[in-house]
Amino acid sequence: MPDLAPEDAKLVTLARATRARTRAAEGAAVRDNDGRTYAAGSVDLPSLKLSAIQVCVAMAFSSGSTGLEAVVRMSDATTLAVADRAVLDDFAGHEVPVHLI
C-alpha cells in the first residue's frame, strides 16, 4: 500500500471494509470538500451496473456535496476505467487525487 496521509488511509479502510462486507468486485471511498466520507461497493444487477466510484459520487452529489478532496478505489483492476475518470472529472475536476489499491 502506498504511503498515504492519515485521512486517505481512513478511506482505504472504508473501501476495504465495504468491498468485503458487500462481496463486491470493487470498493471505493471518497472524501468531499467538507470532510464527509462516502463508501460504496460496485453494483452489478441485471438492470443496473455502476462502479464503486460512480456510486460514491452519486451519494456525495445527492447529499449536496460540491466536490471531492480524495478518492480510493480497491479492485483487482490496476487502471481507472474511462467512465470513472469522466465522472470524477465532471464532479471533482481532473486534479483530485485517486488512489488505486
SETORNU-704230 format. One record per residue: residue number from 0; residue in three letters; x, y, z of N, C-alpha, C in turn. Coordinates in steps of 0.05 Angstrom, whole numbers. Layout:
N
     i    aa      nc1      nc2      nc3     cac1     cac2     cac3      cc1      cc2      cc3
   NUM   ala        X        Y        Z        X        Y        Z        X        Y        Z
...
END
This chain:
101
     i    aa      nc1      nc2      nc3     cac1     cac2     cac3      cc1      cc2      cc3
     0   met       17      -24        0        0        0        0       18       25        0
     1   pro       11       45      -16       27       69      -17       26       84       10
     2   asp       46      101       14       47      118       37       26      139       35
     3   leu        6      139       52      -17      157       50      -19      174       75
     4   ala      -31      198       71      -38      215       94      -59      200      111
     5   pro      -60      206      137      -79      192      154     -108      194      144
     6   glu     -116      216      132     -144      219      122     -149      201       99
     7   asp     -128      197       82     -131      179       59     -130      150       68
     8   ala     -114      144       88     -113      117       99     -140      109      110
     9   lys     -155      128      121     -182      122      131     -199      114      107
    10   leu     -196      127       84     -211      119       60     -205       91       52
    11   val     -180       83       54     -172       55       47     -187       36       65
    12   thr     -188       41       91     -202       24      110     -232       22      103
    13   leu     -244       45       96     -273       45       89     -278       29       63
    14   ala     -261       34       43     -265       20       18     -261      -10       21
    15   arg     -241      -18       36     -235      -47       41     -258      -60       55
    16   ala     -268      -47       77     -290      -58       92     -315      -60       76
    17   thr     -321      -40       60     -345      -41       44     -344      -63       23
    18   arg     -321      -65       10     -318      -86      -10     -321     -114        2
    19   ala     -309     -118       26     -311     -144       39     -340     -150       48
    20   arg     -353     -130       60     -380     -133       70     -400     -139       48
    21   thr     -397     -126       26     -416     -130        4     -408     -151      -16
    22   arg     -383     -161      -13     -372     -181      -32     -373     -170      -61
    23   ala     -368     -144      -63     -369     -131      -89     -342     -134     -103
    24   ala     -342     -131     -129     -317     -131     -145     -299     -108     -138
    25   glu     -311      -85     -130     -297      -61     -123     -308      -49      -98
    26   gly     -291      -36      -84     -299      -19      -61     -286        8      -66
    27   ala     -300       29      -58     -289       56      -61     -298       73      -37
    28   ala     -282       93      -32     -289      113      -12     -279      140      -22
    29   val     -294      161      -16     -286      188      -24     -289      206        0
    30   arg     -274      228        0     -277      249       20     -285      275        4
    31   asp     -307      287       12     -316      311       -2     -302      336        9
    32   asn     -309      359       -3     -296      384        4     -302      393       33
    33   asp     -323      382       44     -330      388       72     -319      368       92
    34   gly     -304      348       82     -292      328      100     -310      304      105
    35   arg     -334      303       93     -351      280       96     -341      257       79
    36   thr     -345      233       88     -336      209       73     -360      193       64
    37   tyr     -356      180       41     -377      163       29     -362      138       20
    38   ala     -374      115       26     -362       89       17     -383       72        4
    39   ala     -375       57      -17     -394       41      -31     -380       18      -45
    40   gly     -396       -2      -51     -386      -24      -68     -398      -21      -96
    41   ser     -387      -35     -115     -398      -34     -142     -425      -48     -142
    42   val     -442      -40     -161     -469      -51     -164     -469      -67     -190
    43   asp     -477      -92     -188     -478     -109     -212     -504     -125     -212
    44   leu     -525     -111     -221     -552     -122     -224     -559     -124     -254
    45   pro     -577     -141     -261     -584     -143     -289     -593     -116     -301
    46   ser     -606     -100     -285     -617      -75     -295     -600      -50     -288
    47   leu     -578      -54     -272     -562      -31     -264     -534      -40     -258
    48   lys     -515      -27     -271     -486      -33     -267     -472       -6     -261
    49   leu     -461       -4     -238     -446       20     -230     -420       12     -217
    50   ser     -399       27     -222     -374       22     -208     -377       34     -180
    51   ala     -359       26     -163     -359       36     -135     -355       66     -135
    52   ile     -337       76     -152     -333      105     -154     -358      119     -162
    53   gln     -372      109     -182     -397      121     -191     -417      123     -169
    54   val     -419      102     -153     -438      102     -130     -430      123     -110
    55   cys     -404      124     -103     -395      144      -84     -400      172      -93
    56   val     -395      178     -119     -400      205     -129     -430      211     -128
    57   ala     -447      191     -135     -476      196     -134     -485      201     -106
    58   met     -473      187      -86     -480      192      -58     -472      220      -49
    59   ala     -448      228      -56     -438      254      -49     -454      276      -62
    60   phe     -459      273      -88     -474      293     -102     -502      296      -91
    61   ser     -516      274      -86     -543      275      -76     -545      284      -48
    62   ser     -522      285      -34     -522      296       -6     -514      325       -6
    63   gly     -511      337      -29     -505      366      -31     -476      373      -33
    64   ser     -459      354      -35     -430      359      -38     -425      374      -64
    65   thr     -404      390      -64     -397      405      -89     -370      396     -101
    66   gly     -357      376      -89     -332      366     -100     -319      347      -81
    67   leu     -296      336      -90     -282      316      -74     -253      325      -69
    68   glu     -243      316      -46     -214      320      -39     -197      296      -46
    69   ala     -209      272      -44     -193      248      -49     -211      224      -54
    70   val     -200      205      -69     -214      181      -77     -196      157      -73
    71   val     -208      135      -62     -194      110      -61     -211       89      -74
    72   arg     -200       72      -91     -214       51     -104     -199       25      -99
    73   met     -212        5      -88     -200      -22      -83     -212      -41     -104
    74   ser     -194      -53     -119     -203      -71     -141     -179      -87     -150
    75   asp     -185     -108     -164     -164     -124     -177     -153     -110     -202
    76   ala     -169      -91     -213     -160      -76     -236     -138      -56     -228
    77   thr     -119      -52     -246      -97      -34     -240      -99       -7     -252
    78   thr     -120       -3     -268     -124       23     -281     -152       34     -275
    79   leu     -155       59     -279     -181       72     -274     -197       71     -300
    80   ala     -221       62     -299     -239       60     -322     -244       88     -333
    81   val     -248       90     -359     -254      115     -372     -279      128     -360
    82   ala     -299      112     -355     -324      122     -344     -320      134     -316
    83   asp     -303      121     -300     -297      131     -273     -281      157     -275
    84   arg     -262      159     -293     -247      184     -297     -266      206     -305
    85   ala     -285      200     -323     -303      220     -332     -321      231     -309
    86   val     -332      213     -293     -349      222     -271     -333      238     -251
    87   leu     -308      230     -246     -292      246     -227     -285      273     -239
    88   asp     -279      274     -264     -273      300     -277     -298      318     -276
    89   asp     -321      307     -281     -346      323     -281     -351      334     -253
    90   phe     -347      318     -233     -355      326     -206     -333      339     -190
    91   ala     -308      330     -193     -286      338     -175     -263      352     -190
    92   gly     -263      350     -216     -240      361     -231     -218      340     -235
    93   his     -201      345     -254     -181      326     -262     -159      323     -240
    94   glu     -156      343     -223     -134      343     -204     -140      328     -178
    95   val     -164      318     -174     -170      303     -149     -152      278     -148
    96   pro     -138      274     -125     -121      250     -123     -138      224     -122
    97   val     -130      205     -138     -144      179     -139     -123      158     -132
    98   his     -128      143     -111     -110      121     -102     -123       95     -110
    99   leu     -109       80     -128     -118       54     -137     -103       33     -121
   100   ile     -118       17     -105     -106       -2      -87     -117      -30      -94
END
